[in-house]
Amino acid sequence: AYMHQDMRGQFLAKVPLLSNKVLDAKTQFRLVSFLKAETFERGQYIIKEGEVGDKLYIIERGVCEVQKKLNGREVTVGHLSKGAFFGEIAVLYDMPRTATVRTQTAVIALALSRADIVAQFTPEDLEHMKLIARTQVFGSVPLLADLDAERKAKVAIALKSQRWYRGAVLAGQNHITSRMYIIEQGNILLTPSKRSKSASAQEMRLGPGQFFGMRGLLYGAPMGYTITADSDEVMTLSISHEELVNTAGEDLAERTELDAILHRSIRAHLVKQIPQIQRLAEENFQKVFMEAQEVTYKKWNVVFRRGDLLRYVYVLETGKLSEYDGELEQLVKTNGQVAFKKWNVLQHTSDKTSEYVYNLKSGHLAIYDDKIGERKPFEGKVSNDADVNCPEHVTPGDFFGAECLSSKSARAPYTLVALTDVTLLQFPPSSIWAVQEEQRQFLSRIQLFS
């Protein structure tokens, strides 16, 4: 019996939250007596992705498979056998399970519940465990996912805890976010502006382990939603960009390296918002991401014109852009003013590469045919605001030109204009086509798909 208990104690010590770094040997030994053996037949589900649980499991006998939903299908992503554990975050937080675990053989699993943990630990022990648990939660936060264990631990310590009560407003729609928040307890409600016409602007609820404000932390972007506490009590953990960088200490090289990791992680997250790229395996995504280049446009510059052959996909990083579904010269949604003297030439009709758009505010224009020396009044229609549809984009991650990923002859359905100085990530569609072709060739070599 003692050997049996000792073996279970070794299993328990492998769980980071319950390891020797967190608990002393006496506490670990006491916990072993609370492990409850549960028996599962072959083909049974122990936990399911998306469900909220309150137990961690350690496999004592048998084999399980780990499944995740990818592109709407259940895909096996790994296997677990004797001594492996899963679901450890559930003993501290009401977070949805991140994967499904299903038995491949008959299985005996040791379960430890949240109630047992809370009953046996001091408040200090629980706080220490939560600190360790936070670093595991970071895996679901794109900004922090690529940090090593040491950096994650420093970030976990730097997080600021805050308590909110039902109905409290955490941020308004136009609030320029400077902090990223991770929900530790309770739920929050994200309500978009009633004037928002974006298809993605829908009311959402977030719970433990989920986050908001990540883009604002690096880019100072407005929230875009009203954020309110939707539980009697909500606990959040938050951090600013300055506080993040300060975790690297005073060494300039360390601070610069950390900042570079953060920006690379968030850029990768922004590019992954494009549906065709979301479906790529990580290895193929990295090939595409390596092709991305930073490009900048000055205020009132044109990124592409309506009818242009689309040569790149663009992802907004900073600044404001506007779509205009009309002729370039008729664009009204612009307030940049430039004065021209009488008989000055604004643009030659043969020049198809102008980087600017113009809107007539006052005076008269004429079209001059230099072949016959004739002037004609310019009769281009000047619309009023009610006739103009110019959706504006300020959210990092908004993307443009993705039509060229599906068709090599795709043309721009609108004119895209910079309303402020903007920074975009640009990459050629050929980078996507290349990895898609590799995938097709791989499948063609498999008899089932040939």
Secondary structure by P-SEA (a helix, b strand, c coil): caaaaaaaaaaaaaccccccccccaaaaaaaaaabbbbbbccccccccccccccbbbbbcbbbbbbbbbcccccccccccccccccccccccccccccbbbbbccbbbbbbbcaaaaaacccaaaaaaaaaaaaaaacccccccccccaaaaaaaaaabbbbbbccccccccccccccbbbbbcbbbbbbbccccccccccccccccccccccccccccccccccbbbbcccbbbbbbccaaaaaacccccaaaaaaaaaaaaaaaaaaaaacccccccccaaaaaaaaaabbbbbbccccccccccccccbbbbbcbbbbbbbcccccccccccbbbbbcccccccccccccccccccccbbbbbbbcccccccccccccccccccbbbbbbccccccccccccccccccccbbbbbcccbbbbbbbaaaaaaaaaaaaaaaaaccccc
